[in-house]
Amino acid sequence: MVKFGRRLDSEAFPSWAEHYIDYRALKGLVYAAKEDEAKAGHFLNALGSEIEKVRVYIRMLDALVVLFG
């Protein structure tokens, strides 16, 4: 069975890849938070930033669809 991170990389749409959530970085932060509970806030901040990155990209795509039909 292929690990999720590898599958995500292999199936990523090339022109969208930079707008995907950084799964590997977030996974690393989850493991760090498991070791040190004080790092949980860092994970949550990073998760929020990654979600916002995707949200901004989707809004831009929506605007292009409206603009160009």
Secondary structure, DSSP 8 states (H G I E B T S, - for coil): ---HHHHHHHH--GGGGGGS--HHHHHHHHHHHHH-GGGHHHHHHHHHHHHHHHHHHHHHHHHHHHHH-
